[in-house]
Amino acid sequence: MKITMAGIEFNELREFAKFATELDLFGVVQLTDPIKDKKGSILIKDHVFVKDTAIRKLETIPDQFEPKFKVNMSSDVIGRIKKALSKQIASDAEKSKNEFLTILFKNDQTSTVSMEALITSAFYSNDIVLVLYKIMLEQPEFFRHLVSMGLISLGTAIQKNYSIRLINRYAFLAGILSDMIFFGSDYWQNSNLDDTVMPRLTSLSARIASNLNMPSQIVSAIQNHFVKGIYVIENAGTNKIDMNVLNLNPFLENVPRETSADDYEMIDNENYDESVKIITECLKITRFISETYKRLGGDNIAEKLLVMFTYNVEKKIFDKEIANPMIERFKEYEQIVKRTRKIAELENKCVHPPSAWAYPKPKATQILCKNKVVECPHYSSGWDINVVSAQEAIGFIGTALRPGNYPKCSLEKGLEEFK
């Protein structure tokens, strides 16, 4: 099977028959070119509905025709592929092991938006349908990763009611297309939040989104959504990204083809800047959650991730108006969220930022001065804290705390309510 943005083509009868059977396309699908035997006689006409009886007849004469089945991408065929995509996405979402994602969509969220209906309507052009169908068949694990990105972005957007046309659809599409540059590789499994690498990756994924005729809001969000200042773990992995491999991505090529009105969506010019801001922020949050999730292990991952996310929201890494409604979904972690916000609030009072460091996180009982600023009014002499093991920046944003002795900070008095 060969799937491109131009269409679908089969060079084997068995594969074409499987395709038609799985999508229930007999009596629906047509071919753009006729199937002829070696004498030139037509066995299946072009642009007529192919029946299963015609396929069974071909099976009896396997060596007497050229097996070249070029599918006519009619609205009916595209509709069946859409249905298959939506069904697979719904199944992946239901089976997802991402506890954070599960909580995001549970309970009364279905009353806010019909996820399945929104996903189906999001696949409004042949380009996006064919590309995702190709990925679903050829790289199912990568497809599940893209689905997860799309659903987290959607789950972020639907926590508020925006009076902006198609904002939820755009958030979903931005998420699902944000890592398209990794198709054909396994680099999507890496932790890639590096200030030097991510701009190049997002630029390439944005280029693919543009090639797929995505609205400019989506292209802009993908281009600019990387989170700056991520703390990179030394020797975290050896699967270094080879840009030459990524440049072989078939979707980077903008293939000239006929387009229709359905290939484009109306741009809401009145709310354009606001929609770009919202989609970009949803994608930044998605990127943080997805990449951080890769680094977490053990139990209570959703709680750990929520603590990291909440802390960095309070540190103004993310937009509170968009992030806080999302955090409020996690009612069972209300107390740890409250404590995390207090820790960030106290650190934000640092006179010489970012010196104040609550220790040990997330259940800090002390605050130390990381930069040992003796002249600071909050400096407490004679009560040094001995840090034995290095402490990572919470949520991997910022720098690590190295082992050593550090003076105490009087801001820790604010933690007394949790003792």
VEXDREN-2710 file (C-alpha; in Angstrom, 1 decimal):
% VEXDREN-2710
k/r/px/py/pz
1/MET/0.0/0.0/0.0
2/LYS/1.2/3.5/-0.8
3/ILE/-0.4/6.4/1.0
4/THR/0.5/10.0/0.2
5/MET/-1.3/13.3/0.4
6/ALA/-2.3/12.6/-3.3
7/GLY/-4.2/9.4/-2.4
8/ILE/-4.0/5.7/-1.8
9/GLU/-2.6/3.1/-4.2
10/PHE/-2.2/-0.7/-3.9
11/ASN/0.1/-3.0/-5.8
12/GLU/-1.4/-6.2/-4.4
13/LEU/-4.9/-7.5/-4.7
14/ARG/-4.8/-9.0/-1.2
15/GLU/-4.0/-5.6/0.3
16/PHE/-6.7/-3.8/-1.6
17/ALA/-9.2/-6.4/-0.7
18/LYS/-8.2/-6.1/3.0
19/PHE/-8.6/-2.3/2.8
20/ALA/-12.0/-2.5/1.3
21/THR/-13.2/-5.1/3.7
22/GLU/-11.9/-3.5/6.9
23/LEU/-13.5/-0.1/6.0
24/ASP/-16.6/-1.7/4.5
25/LEU/-16.0/-0.1/1.1
26/PHE/-17.4/-2.6/-1.3
27/GLY/-20.1/-0.8/-3.4
28/VAL/-18.6/2.5/-2.2
29/VAL/-15.0/2.6/-3.5
30/GLN/-14.0/3.4/-7.1
31/LEU/-10.7/3.2/-9.0
32/THR/-9.3/6.1/-11.0
33/ASP/-7.8/3.8/-13.6
34/PRO/-9.3/0.6/-15.0
35/ILE/-8.0/-2.9/-14.2
36/LYS/-7.1/-4.7/-17.5
37/ASP/-5.9/-8.2/-18.3
38/LYS/-2.8/-8.8/-20.4
39/LYS/-4.8/-8.7/-23.6
40/GLY/-6.2/-5.2/-22.8
41/SER/-9.7/-6.3/-21.8
42/ILE/-11.2/-4.3/-18.9
43/LEU/-11.9/-6.4/-15.8
44/ILE/-12.9/-3.5/-13.6
45/LYS/-13.9/-0.2/-15.1
46/ASP/-12.6/3.1/-13.7
47/HIS/-15.0/5.3/-11.7
48/VAL/-17.5/2.5/-11.1
49/PHE/-18.3/1.1/-7.7
50/VAL/-16.1/-2.0/-7.0
51/LYS/-18.1/-5.0/-5.8
52/ASP/-16.7/-7.9/-3.8
53/THR/-17.7/-10.3/-6.6
54/ALA/-15.3/-8.5/-8.9
55/ILE/-12.5/-9.0/-6.4
56/ARG/-13.3/-12.7/-6.0
57/LYS/-13.1/-13.0/-9.8
58/LEU/-9.7/-11.4/-9.8
59/GLU/-8.5/-13.9/-7.2
60/THR/-9.1/-16.7/-9.6
61/ILE/-6.8/-15.2/-12.3
62/PRO/-3.9/-13.8/-10.2
63/ASP/-1.3/-13.8/-13.0
64/GLN/-3.5/-12.3/-15.8
65/PHE/-3.7/-8.6/-14.8
66/GLU/-1.6/-5.8/-13.4
67/PRO/-2.4/-5.4/-9.7
68/LYS/-2.5/-1.6/-9.6
69/PHE/-5.4/-0.3/-7.6
70/LYS/-5.5/3.5/-7.4
71/VAL/-8.3/4.6/-5.2
72/ASN/-10.6/7.5/-6.1
73/MET/-10.6/9.6/-2.9
74/SER/-14.3/10.4/-2.9
75/SER/-16.1/11.9/0.0
76/ASP/-17.6/8.5/0.9
77/VAL/-14.1/6.9/1.1
78/ILE/-12.7/9.8/3.1
79/GLY/-15.7/9.5/5.4
80/ARG/-15.0/5.8/6.1
81/ILE/-11.3/6.6/6.8
82/LYS/-12.3/9.4/9.1
83/LYS/-14.6/6.9/11.0
84/ALA/-11.7/4.5/11.3
85/LEU/-9.4/7.2/12.6
86/SER/-11.9/8.5/15.2
87/LYS/-12.7/4.9/16.3
88/GLN/-9.0/4.2/16.9
89/ILE/-8.4/7.5/18.7
90/ALA/-11.4/6.9/21.0
91/SER/-10.0/3.4/21.7
92/ASP/-6.5/4.7/22.4
93/ALA/-7.9/7.4/24.7
94/GLU/-9.9/4.8/26.6
95/LYS/-6.9/2.5/27.0
96/SER/-4.4/5.2/27.8
97/LYS/-2.1/4.5/30.7
98/ASN/-1.6/8.3/31.1
99/GLU/-3.4/8.9/34.4
100/PHE/-3.1/12.7/34.0
101/LEU/-5.0/12.5/30.6
102/THR/-7.6/10.2/32.1
103/ILE/-8.4/12.6/34.9
104/LEU/-8.5/15.5/32.5
105/PHE/-11.4/14.0/30.6
106/LYS/-13.3/12.1/33.3
107/ASN/-16.7/12.8/34.9
108/ASP/-18.7/15.8/33.7
109/GLN/-16.2/16.8/31.0
110/THR/-18.4/15.0/28.4
111/SER/-21.1/17.6/29.0
112/THR/-18.7/20.4/28.0
113/VAL/-17.7/18.9/24.6
114/SER/-18.4/15.8/22.7
115/MET/-14.8/14.6/22.2
116/GLU/-15.6/12.0/19.5
117/ALA/-17.7/14.4/17.5
118/LEU/-15.0/17.1/17.7
119/ILE/-12.3/14.8/16.6
120/THR/-14.3/13.6/13.6
121/SER/-15.1/17.1/12.5
122/ALA/-11.4/18.1/13.0
123/PHE/-10.4/15.9/10.1
124/TYR/-11.9/18.3/7.6
125/SER/-9.5/17.9/4.7
126/ASN/-8.2/15.0/2.7
127/ASP/-4.6/15.9/3.5
128/ILE/-4.9/15.5/7.3
129/VAL/-7.1/12.3/6.9
130/LEU/-4.6/10.6/4.6
131/VAL/-1.5/11.6/6.6
132/LEU/-2.9/10.4/9.9
133/TYR/-4.3/7.2/8.3
134/LYS/-0.8/6.5/7.0
135/ILE/0.7/7.0/10.4
136/MET/-1.9/4.9/12.1
137/LEU/-1.1/1.9/9.8
138/GLU/2.7/2.3/9.6
139/GLN/3.6/3.6/13.0
140/PRO/0.8/2.7/15.5
141/GLU/2.9/3.6/18.6
142/PHE/3.8/7.0/17.2
143/PHE/0.2/7.5/16.2
144/ARG/-0.8/6.9/19.9
145/HIS/1.8/9.5/20.9
146/LEU/0.3/12.0/18.5
147/VAL/-3.2/11.2/19.8
148/SER/-2.0/11.8/23.4
149/MET/-0.6/15.2/22.4
150/GLY/-3.8/16.1/20.7
151/LEU/-6.0/15.1/23.6
152/ILE/-3.9/16.9/26.2
153/SER/-4.1/20.1/24.2
154/LEU/-7.8/19.6/23.7
155/GLY/-8.2/18.8/27.4
156/THR/-6.5/22.0/28.3
157/ALA/-8.6/24.2/25.9
158/ILE/-12.0/22.8/27.0
159/GLN/-11.6/23.7/30.6
160/LYS/-12.8/27.2/29.7
161/ASN/-15.5/28.4/27.4
162/TYR/-13.9/30.7/24.7
163/SER/-16.1/32.7/22.4
164/ILE/-13.7/32.0/19.5
165/ARG/-14.7/30.0/16.5
166/LEU/-13.1/26.5/16.2
167/ILE/-10.7/27.1/19.1
168/ASN/-11.1/23.6/20.5
169/ARG/-10.6/22.0/17.1
170/TYR/-7.5/24.0/16.5
171/ALA/-6.1/23.1/19.9
172/PHE/-6.6/19.4/19.1
173/LEU/-5.0/19.6/15.7
174/ALA/-2.1/21.7/17.0
175/GLY/-1.4/18.9/19.5
176/ILE/-1.7/16.1/17.1
177/LEU/0.6/17.8/14.5
178/SER/3.2/19.1/16.9
179/ASP/5.5/16.2/16.6
180/MET/5.0/15.3/13.0
181/ILE/8.6/15.8/12.2
182/PHE/9.4/12.5/14.1
183/PHE/7.5/10.3/11.6
184/GLY/9.7/7.6/10.3
185/SER/12.0/7.7/13.5
186/ASP/11.8/6.8/17.1
187/TYR/13.0/10.1/18.3
188/TRP/9.6/11.0/19.7
189/GLN/10.4/8.7/22.6
190/ASN/13.3/11.0/23.6
191/SER/13.1/13.9/26.0
192/ASN/13.6/16.7/23.6
193/LEU/13.1/19.9/25.6
194/ASP/16.4/21.4/24.9
195/ASP/16.6/25.1/24.1
196/THR/19.0/24.5/21.2
197/VAL/17.1/21.6/19.6
198/MET/13.4/22.3/20.1
199/PRO/13.3/25.5/17.9
200/ARG/14.5/23.4/15.0
201/LEU/12.1/20.6/15.6
202/THR/9.1/22.9/16.0
203/SER/10.0/24.8/12.9
204/LEU/10.0/21.6/10.9
205/SER/6.7/20.4/12.4
206/ALA/5.2/23.8/11.6
207/ARG/6.4/23.4/8.0
208/ILE/4.5/20.1/7.8
209/ALA/1.4/21.7/9.2
210/SER/1.6/24.4/6.6
211/ASN/2.0/21.8/3.9
212/LEU/-1.2/20.2/5.2
213/ASN/-3.0/23.5/4.6
214/MET/-3.5/24.0/8.4
215/PRO/-4.8/27.4/9.5
216/SER/-2.0/29.9/10.3
217/GLN/-3.0/29.9/14.0
218/ILE/-2.0/26.2/14.2
219/VAL/1.2/26.7/12.3
220/SER/2.2/29.7/14.5
221/ALA/1.4/27.8/17.7
222/ILE/3.5/24.8/16.6
223/GLN/6.4/27.0/15.6
224/ASN/6.5/28.9/19.0
225/HIS/5.4/26.5/21.7
226/PHE/8.6/25.2/23.1
227/VAL/9.2/25.8/26.8
228/LYS/12.4/27.7/27.4
229/GLY/14.8/27.0/30.2
230/ILE/14.3/23.2/30.6
231/TYR/16.8/21.6/32.8
232/VAL/18.5/18.9/30.6
233/ILE/19.6/15.8/32.6
234/GLU/23.3/15.0/31.9
235/ASN/23.7/11.6/30.1
236/ALA/20.0/11.2/29.9
237/GLY/20.2/9.1/26.7
238/THR/22.3/8.2/23.8
239/ASN/19.6/8.4/21.1
240/LYS/20.8/11.7/19.8
241/ILE/18.7/13.3/17.1
242/ASP/20.1/13.2/13.6
243/MET/18.6/16.1/11.7
244/ASN/19.5/14.4/8.4
245/VAL/17.2/11.5/9.3
246/LEU/14.4/14.0/10.1
247/ASN/14.9/15.8/6.8
248/LEU/13.8/12.6/5.0
249/ASN/10.3/13.0/6.4
250/PRO/8.0/12.7/3.4
251/PHE/5.6/15.3/4.7
252/LEU/8.2/18.0/4.5
253/GLU/7.7/18.1/0.7
254/ASN/4.9/20.4/-0.4
255/VAL/3.4/18.4/-3.2
256/PRO/1.4/20.5/-5.7
257/ARG/-2.2/19.1/-5.9
258/GLU/-5.7/20.1/-6.5
259/THR/-7.5/21.6/-3.5
260/SER/-11.1/22.3/-2.7
261/ALA/-12.9/24.7/-0.4
262/ASP/-12.9/22.0/2.3
263/ASP/-9.1/22.2/2.4
264/TYR/-9.2/25.6/4.1
265/GLU/-11.0/26.9/7.2
266/MET/-12.3/30.4/7.7
267/ILE/-9.9/32.5/9.8
268/ASP/-11.6/34.4/12.7
269/ASN/-9.7/37.7/12.1
270/GLU/-11.4/39.5/14.9
271/ASN/-10.0/37.1/17.5
272/TYR/-6.9/36.0/15.6
273/ASP/-4.2/37.2/18.0
274/GLU/-6.2/35.8/21.0
275/SER/-6.7/32.4/19.4
276/VAL/-3.0/32.2/18.5
277/LYS/-2.1/33.0/22.2
278/ILE/-4.5/30.4/23.5
279/ILE/-3.5/27.6/21.1
280/THR/0.2/28.3/21.7
281/GLU/-0.3/28.2/25.5
282/CYS/-2.3/24.9/25.3
283/LEU/0.5/23.5/23.2
284/LYS/3.2/24.7/25.7
285/ILE/1.3/23.0/28.5
286/THR/0.9/19.8/26.4
287/ARG/4.6/19.8/25.6
288/PHE/5.5/20.2/29.3
289/ILE/3.2/17.4/30.4
290/SER/4.2/15.0/27.7
291/GLU/7.9/15.5/28.0
292/THR/7.9/15.5/31.8
293/TYR/5.7/12.4/31.8
294/LYS/8.5/10.5/30.0
295/ARG/11.0/11.2/32.8
296/LEU/8.7/10.2/35.7
297/GLY/8.6/6.7/37.1
298/GLY/7.1/4.8/40.0
299/ASP/3.7/5.3/41.5
300/ASN/1.5/8.4/41.7
301/ILE/2.7/9.9/38.4
302/ALA/-0.4/12.1/38.0
303/GLU/0.2/13.6/41.5
304/LYS/3.9/14.2/40.7
305/LEU/3.1/15.7/37.4
306/LEU/0.5/18.0/38.8
307/VAL/2.8/19.2/41.5
308/MET/5.5/20.0/38.9
309/PHE/2.9/21.7/36.7
310/THR/1.3/23.7/39.5
311/TYR/4.7/24.9/40.7
312/ASN/5.8/26.2/37.3
313/VAL/2.4/27.8/36.7
314/GLU/3.0/29.8/40.0
315/LYS/6.5/30.6/38.7
316/LYS/4.8/32.2/35.7
317/ILE/6.2/29.7/33.1
318/PHE/2.6/29.2/32.0
319/ASP/-0.5/31.4/31.7
320/LYS/-2.5/31.1/34.9
321/GLU/-5.8/31.9/33.2
322/ILE/-5.5/28.9/30.9
323/ALA/-3.6/26.6/33.3
324/ASN/-5.6/27.0/36.6
325/PRO/-9.0/25.7/35.3
326/MET/-7.0/22.6/34.2
327/ILE/-5.4/22.2/37.7
328/GLU/-8.8/22.5/39.3
329/ARG/-9.9/19.3/37.6
330/PHE/-7.7/17.4/40.0
331/LYS/-9.9/17.7/43.1
332/GLU/-8.3/14.7/44.8
333/TYR/-5.0/16.5/45.0
334/GLU/-6.3/19.7/46.4
335/GLN/-4.1/19.8/49.5
336/ILE/-0.8/19.1/47.6
337/VAL/-1.8/21.7/45.1
338/LYS/-2.3/24.3/47.9
339/ARG/1.1/23.4/49.4
340/THR/2.8/23.6/46.0
341/ARG/1.3/27.0/45.3
342/LYS/2.5/28.2/48.8
343/ILE/6.1/27.0/48.1
344/ALA/6.2/28.8/44.8
345/GLU/4.7/31.9/46.4
346/LEU/7.4/32.0/49.1
347/GLU/10.2/31.5/46.5
348/ASN/8.8/34.3/44.4
349/LYS/9.3/36.6/47.4
350/CYS/13.1/36.1/47.0
351/VAL/15.0/39.5/47.0
352/HIS/17.7/37.9/44.8
353/PRO/15.9/35.5/42.5
354/PRO/16.3/32.6/41.9
355/SER/18.2/32.1/45.2
356/ALA/15.3/30.9/47.4
357/TRP/14.9/27.2/47.1
358/ALA/12.2/25.3/49.1
359/TYR/13.7/22.0/50.3
360/PRO/13.0/19.1/49.9
361/LYS/10.3/19.4/47.3
362/PRO/7.4/18.7/47.0
363/LYS/6.8/18.5/50.8
364/ALA/9.3/21.2/51.7
365/THR/9.9/22.1/55.4
366/GLN/12.8/24.4/54.8
367/ILE/13.9/27.1/52.5
368/LEU/17.6/27.6/51.7
369/CYS/19.6/30.2/49.8
370/LYS/20.9/28.5/46.7
371/ASN/23.2/31.4/45.8
372/LYS/24.4/32.1/49.4
373/VAL/23.6/35.8/49.3
374/VAL/24.9/37.0/52.7
375/GLU/23.7/40.6/52.4
376/CYS/20.1/39.5/51.8
377/PRO/17.6/40.6/54.6
378/HIS/16.2/37.0/54.6
379/TYR/19.7/35.5/55.2
380/SER/19.8/33.3/58.4
381/SER/23.3/32.6/59.6
382/GLY/24.3/29.7/61.7
383/TRP/21.6/27.3/60.5
384/ASP/23.2/25.8/57.3
385/ILE/21.4/23.0/55.6
386/ASN/23.5/20.1/54.3
387/VAL/22.3/18.8/50.9
388/VAL/23.7/15.3/50.4
389/SER/22.2/14.5/47.0
390/ALA/21.6/16.7/44.0
391/GLN/18.1/18.0/43.6
392/GLU/16.6/18.4/40.1
393/ALA/14.6/21.5/39.2
394/ILE/11.0/20.7/39.8
395/GLY/9.4/20.0/36.4
396/PHE/12.9/20.1/35.0
397/ILE/12.7/23.8/34.4
398/GLY/15.7/25.8/35.6
399/THR/18.9/24.5/37.2
400/ALA/19.7/21.7/39.6
401/LEU/20.7/22.1/43.3
402/ARG/24.1/20.6/43.8
403/PRO/25.2/18.9/47.0
404/GLY/26.8/21.1/49.7
405/ASN/26.0/23.4/52.6
406/TYR/23.5/26.2/52.1
407/PRO/22.4/29.0/54.5
408/LYS/18.8/29.1/55.6
409/CYS/16.2/31.7/54.3
410/SER/13.8/33.2/56.8
411/LEU/11.0/33.0/54.2
412/GLU/10.6/29.4/55.4
413/LYS/8.4/30.7/58.2
414/GLY/5.6/30.8/55.7
415/LEU/5.7/27.0/55.6
416/GLU/4.7/26.7/59.3
417/GLU/1.0/26.2/58.4
418/PHE/1.9/22.9/56.8
419/LYS/3.9/21.5/59.8
END
